[in-house]
Every structure is written in structure tokens, then in C-alpha cells.
Amino acid sequence: MPWNEIVFLALALLAGGVVTGVLAGMFGVGGGGVMVPVLYEVFRAVGVDESLRMQLCIGTSLAVIIPTSYMSYRAHAARGAVLPGVLASWRLPAIGGMLTGTAIAAVVDGWVLQAIFVGIIGVLGVKSVVGRNDIRIAGQLPGKMGLGVIGYFLGLAASLVGISGGGVATNILLLYGVPIHAAVATSAGIGMIIPIPGVIGYAVAGWPHMSELPPLSLGYVSVIGFLCMAPLSMVFAPYGARLAHRLPHRALEVGIGLFFLLIAARFFLALVWA
């Protein structure tokens, strides 16, 4: 690649790392909604085959999410906003869901993962823009078994679209009447757990395609992508958490919702025109 293109791609990855960190801190998400489209364009530019591109985006996104969510979680936990009992009930089922989703991703075409990404990110975007946080499933969280089912779903969804599950978890907790800051903080906690088995699974699943992947790839995990995005996302996640406690939540909610809808529209058009 020409040097000017390499510089441009590196700057795109670095900028994606900054935005990822801020959004992770603000909303308790790992930033996969930001990273996946950035990585998709980067890997398209370097010539990664379309049948493997989405898998590489998701695996790399999950790797970056781990340290980013950890920094976000620490910032929120320092304010005492995390619900530790919920995290304990989610942990193992979420890992099981992640392993299931990783196995599915290893055998399906890339366009299937794109379609799932569009659906989940689109729903989250509409939910954020509409802002109907007064809608309730129940006045309190379900028991341990019910929380386990939710945890499995979070892991499954996260593994299929390269997100930490934080955005989904936040919206689910709000449906049970959990205060917004506690929902965001707890979602950040699950976001640092879910991606770990996913990264391992995507790395293993990509080994048969190593000759078709960019240099310095561990299966479907790009080391270059990780090194460019992870440090900045970790640095900026605590700043995002501080902003979440200072700025009007509704304005932030609408902003992230519109951003998610824009991302969903971009991938939807790619699917239609493929």
C-alpha cells in the first residue's frame, strides 16, 4: 500500500479508538458499534475478502473491547453504581452464549453477520432516539434463572456482531426499572467479561484462512487493529464515564441513537447493493 494510504488508515484506527473510549465510558458499551464500521472500511481498503471481512472486524473489535470495558467499569465502580449480584448471575451464561455465537460465526457467510449487526444496532438506535425509558417489563429484576437467560442472550448477541453486549444490557436493565447510571455501570462490567471467550473463538476459527488475512493477524483478530485502537480507547473511557455523570443524559442518548442508526443504514445499503 502507498504510504499516504497507510497513514490514513492508521489515523482512522486511532480516531476510532478515541471515539470508542468516550462512548464506552458514557453508555457502558464496549464501543463495537463504532469499531466494526471503522475496521470494516480499513479491511476493505487493504483488500480483505468480503467473505472474511466481517469476521475479522468482529474478532478485532472484541479484543479491543476487553481493556476498554475494564477502564469504563473501574470508573463507574468508583462511584458505587455497579449491581454486583447481576454481574454474578450473568457471567457464566454470557460466556456460554458467546461460545455458541462464535461457533455459529465460524460457519456462516459474512453477509449473515452483517444482517444481524444491522438488526441489533438498528433496534438499539431506535430505542435510544425514542427514549421511552418509562416502558417496563416488571418493577424488579427477575430471579437467578431469569438473569441467566438474559446473560446467555447477551453473550450470543455480542459474539455475532462484535459488541460487548453493554448496549443491549443497558436497555434490558432499564426495562426492569434499574436507574440509568446503575444500568450503564453494570453493563460496563459485563462488557469486560463477555468478549474474552469470543476473542479466543474467533482467533481459532480464523486459522484455516491465515493466508487470506492481513499480516499480523491471529486468526480473525488483527493485532495491528488492536494496537492502534486499544490504548486510546482505554485512556478515553474514564473521560466518557465522567461525562455520563455530568451531561444531560437525554442529549447523549439521542446522539448515540442517531449514530447507531447511521451505522445500521450504512451496512443495510451495503447488503442491498452487494
Secondary structure as the mmCIF struct_conf table of DSSP 4:
data_model
#
loop_
_struct_conf.conf_type_id
_struct_conf.id
_struct_conf.beg_label_comp_id
_struct_conf.beg_label_asym_id
_struct_conf.beg_label_seq_id
_struct_conf.end_label_comp_id
_struct_conf.end_label_asym_id
_struct_conf.end_label_seq_id
HELX_RH_AL_P HELX_RH_AL_P1 TRP A 3 PHE A 27
BEND BEND1 GLY A 28 GLY A 28
BEND BEND2 GLY A 31 GLY A 31
HELX_RH_AL_P HELX_RH_AL_P2 GLY A 32 ALA A 45
TURN_TY1_P TURN_TY1_P1 VAL A 46 GLY A 47
HELX_RH_AL_P HELX_RH_AL_P3 GLU A 50 ALA A 77
TURN_TY1_P TURN_TY1_P2 ALA A 78 GLY A 80
HELX_RH_AL_P HELX_RH_AL_P4 PRO A 84 ALA A 105
TURN_TY1_P TURN_TY1_P3 ALA A 106 VAL A 107
BEND BEND3 VAL A 108 VAL A 108
HELX_RH_AL_P HELX_RH_AL_P5 GLY A 110 VAL A 130
TURN_TY1_P TURN_TY1_P4 ASN A 133 ASP A 134
BEND BEND4 ILE A 137 ILE A 137
BEND BEND5 GLY A 139 GLN A 140
HELX_RH_AL_P HELX_RH_AL_P6 LYS A 144 VAL A 161
TURN_TY1_P TURN_TY1_P5 GLY A 162 GLY A 162
BEND BEND6 GLY A 165 GLY A 165
HELX_RH_AL_P HELX_RH_AL_P7 GLY A 166 LEU A 175
TURN_TY1_P TURN_TY1_P6 TYR A 176 GLY A 177
HELX_RH_AL_P HELX_RH_AL_P8 ILE A 180 GLY A 191
TURN_TY1_P TURN_TY1_P7 MET A 192 ILE A 194
HELX_RH_AL_P HELX_RH_AL_P9 PRO A 195 ALA A 205
TURN_TY1_P TURN_TY1_P8 GLY A 206 GLY A 206
HELX_RH_3T_P HELX_RH_3T_P1 TRP A 207 GLU A 212
BEND BEND7 LEU A 213 LEU A 213
HELX_LH_PP_P HELX_LH_PP_P1 PRO A 214 PRO A 214
BEND BEND8 PRO A 215 LEU A 216
STRN STRN1 SER A 217 LEU A 218
TURN_TY1_P TURN_TY1_P9 GLY A 219 TYR A 220
STRN STRN2 VAL A 221 SER A 222
HELX_RH_AL_P HELX_RH_AL_P10 VAL A 223 ALA A 244
TURN_TY1_P TURN_TY1_P10 HIS A 245 ARG A 246
BEND BEND9 LEU A 247 LEU A 247
HELX_RH_AL_P HELX_RH_AL_P11 HIS A 249 TRP A 273
#
